C-alpha cells in the first residue's frame, strides 16, 4: 500500500524508540521533527501521517499542531504515542506495551487506509459535477454506537475512554452481546479481555456467517497476543 507521502515523527527528547519500528516495517521515508518545527514540516512536506511522542504530558504546541492537521485534506492521521492526558478528537491514542510496536504498525496501516479512501472520495467528487460539493457537517464517530464486550481489568477504563468519543453499549458476556446485536443498531464492536481463544473464535465465526453483521467492524486484542482485528 502506498503511503502517498512521508511519515513525520515529532519528539523533543531525541529520536523515540517507535521510530525504529517504522524503519523495520519499511515505512519510508520517515522524517524526524521537533515540536517547534512540526507545523512547518506538516505544511511543507504533505505527509501521509504524523506520529508524536507524548511521554510525560501534552506538549504546549500539540493543540496547535492537532488543529492544523484536522484542517488538512485529505484526512491526515495523527497518532499520539503514550499520552497521559485527554487528546483532541482527531488524535489517535496508542500506548506501547513492553516495547512491542506491532500494534502501532497495524494502527498506522489502518489509518493510512482511511486516508486512501478519503482521497478516493475527494477525487470522485471532483470528477462528478453532479455530486454534492460539500460533505455533511457531522462527525460519524460522535454519532456511532459501539458494542464493548469484555470483563477484564481494563474494561472500566476502556469503557470510559470510548464513552468520551462515541456511544457505548456494554456487555460482560457473549450472550449479552448477542442480545444487543439483535435488538439495537450497532456500528462496531470492541472485543476486550476476559474470554478464551475458543470463545472469541466462535463469536467471530458467528458474526462472519450472519449477513447482518458480516461487514460490522470488529476491533480487539485477541487473547493478549497483540493481534488487532
C-alpha angles and dihedrals in degrees: 000000000000117000092211090215144004126300115239119211113199121200140132103204098066128282109332120234094245090064089072089056088057089053092049090051089052092242094161134216104028115181123196119217136174122232090255092054098038099091091052092045092052092047097047105033101046093218126203092222141356123218119190130194112227104173102154111008140339110289115241090244095049096089091052092048092048092052091050091051093045090057093050120105131240099038111281115203116229114193119188112203117211099353117186100186135045114290135215115271094256095052118099111214122220127179116193122222122209093338091295109140099176091109091049090057090049091049092048093050090049090052091049089053089055089051090051091050092049090049090052093050092050092049092050091049089054091048094049113064090188093057120099111273094216134043122232112280093236136107111236091197093055090049094047126102119208129194110229112202121186148090105203129118093270094054097095094048092045091050092052093046093051092042090060090062108030146357115293131201111191128212126179094193139036090242092056090047091054091053091052091049090053096047107031139052105252123185098189146350131236111197110202136183129296104072132096122246089250093055092046092049092049092049093050091047091054091050092050092050095049112081091209093062103026093104096038111124112244122192125182148131098243112222091332093292095125091241108140116205 
